[in-house]
Amino acid sequence: MNNYHRGACLVLSLLLLPLTAMASDALHQQALGLVKQFGATLKPQIKQAMQQGGPQTAVEVCANKAPKIAAQLSAQSGWDIRRVSLKNRSELAIADEWEQGVLRQFELQVAAGKPAKELEYAATVAGEYRFMKAQLITPLCLQCHGTNVAAAVQEKINQHYPYDSALGYRLGEVRGAFSLTFRPEPPIQ
């Protein structure tokens, strides 16, 4: 490659760098907005279910509404949106290898005292933009995910999630994460 081509490639790379950074920032903002929308749709329904029928009713909401919310937001946005965990309740929540690594990093960051609102990670993986935002255990979560789940609640969990492993959590631990993937055409380089 002669000097002219090297120079042209360098100039082109420098021109595209801000576009790539801007595109990445725009994708990051979209992902955050979708996570907020998911949470703002699901959380009030869980709270209402807790008030109306207790944790058993909340399990029904999580089992039936959460997948529908994820599917609806995915269809509307063009993103693949799911919730994943190292101790999944549903087969839909099994974390892939990349997600498992990010979840383990979130656990280390929580142990080191990093604030929950800062627990997010984004990367371009195989031409896709991937984003994760941690979900931590709150007092509301403990009735269905804690160390002392009532027998009636456990029965309802077993009914919806026969292979559940999302129990034994303590307040503040990483329960899982929202995991979003955007597949642009052409793929991100």
N, C-alpha and C positions, 0 to 999 in steps of 0.2 A: 504494500500500500504506500503510495507516495505521500509527500507532506501535504499536498492539497487535500487529498482524501482524508488524511488524519485530522487536518484542521477543520474540514467540513463536518466530519463526524463529531468532533469535540464541540463545535458551535451548535450543532443540532442537539447533542446531548444536553448542553447547558440550557438551550431553549425549552427542551421537553421536561427538564427537571422541575421547574416551577409548576408546569401543568400536572405532572405526576403528583407532586405534593398537594396541589389544590384539589385534584381528584380524590386523593386519599383523605384529605380533610373533609371533603363533601361526603364521601362514603362513611366516614366516622360519624359525622353529624346525623346522617340518615339512620345509621345503626342505632345510635343513642336515642333518637326520636322513636324508633320502632320498639326499643326496649321499654321506654317510658310509656308508650301507648299500650303495650302488652300488659305491663304492670297496672296501669291505670284502669284497664278493662277488667282484669282478673281479680285484683285485690279487693275492690268493693264487693264483688260477688261472693268472695270467700268470707269477708266480714259479715255480710248480710246472712249468709248461710249459717255462720256460727251463732248469730243472734237468733235466728228463727228455729234452728234445729240442732245446734251444737256441732261438734266435730264430725259426727257421722254424715250430716248434711254437707259439710264442707268437703269431705272426701268425695261425695257425689259431684260437687262442682268441679273439683280438681280433675276428676276422672273424665267428666263429660264436657266441660266448658273449655278447659285449658287447651286441649288439642284443637278444638274448633277455632279458638282465638288465634292460635299459631297458624292454622291453615288459612284463615281469612286474611290475616296480615301478610302472609306469604304471597297469597294470590293477588292482593292489592298492590304490593310493593315490588314484586319480582325478586325478593330475597327469600332464602330458605331460613326459616325461623323455628328454633326448637329450644327446649330446656333440657340440659344434660346434667349428669351427676356421676361421681365415682361410686356412689351408693344409690343406684337408680331404683325408682318405684315402678316405672313402666319400661317396657322394652323399647319404647320410643325415646327414652332418655338415656340410652347407653351411649357413653362418650366414646368418640373415636380416639385414635392414638394422639393426634394433635390436641384435641380437647382435654384428654387426660393429663397431658403435660401442663397445659395452662391451668387446669384445676389444681394440680399439685403446687404450682407456683403461687396461686391464690392462697392456698392453705399456709404456705411458708410466709407469705406477706402478712396474713392475719396474725400468725404467731409472732411476727416481728413488730406488730402494732400498727400496721398500715391501716388508715381509715377505710371503712367499707365502701364509701362513695368513690374511692380511687381505684378500686379493684376492677380493672378492665384491661383488655389486651387486644391489639389488632395486628394483623400481619397479612402479607400477600403470600399465599401458599398455592403452588401449582396453577398460577394464573387467576386465582380466586382471591377476593378480599374477604378475610375472616375476622370476626369480631366476637369477643366474649365479655360479658359483664356478670360479675359474681352475684349470687343470691346468698345472703347470710341468714342464719336461723334467728328469728325474732320470737318474742313470747307467743305470738299467735301460732307460729309453726310447731311449737313444742308439743301441743296436744295430739298431733298426728305424726310427728317425726322425732319426738323426744325419747327419753330413756324410760318413761313411765306412762305408756299409752294404755288407756282404759280398754278393757276386754271388748266392749261393744264397738269401740272405734277400730280395734284391731280386726274384729270380725268383718267390718265394712271394708277395711283396707284389703283384707284377704280376698273378699268377694270381687273387687275391682282389679287387684294387683296380686295375682297368686305367687309371683316370684319377687315380691317386694324385698328390698334390702335397705330402704331409706329410713331406717330407725336408729335410735341410739345417739342422736345429736344433742349437743348442749348449746345453750344460748351463745350466739356470736360466731359459731363455726360456719364454714362454707358448706351450704346445703347443695349447691350446684351452680349453674350459670345459664344465662341466656346465651345461646350460640347462634350467630347469624352468618350466613355465607351469601356473597353476591358473586355471580358468575357473569362478568361482562363479556360482550362479543366485540372485538376479539379479546382473548384473555389478557390480563395485566402482565406486563413483562417485568 
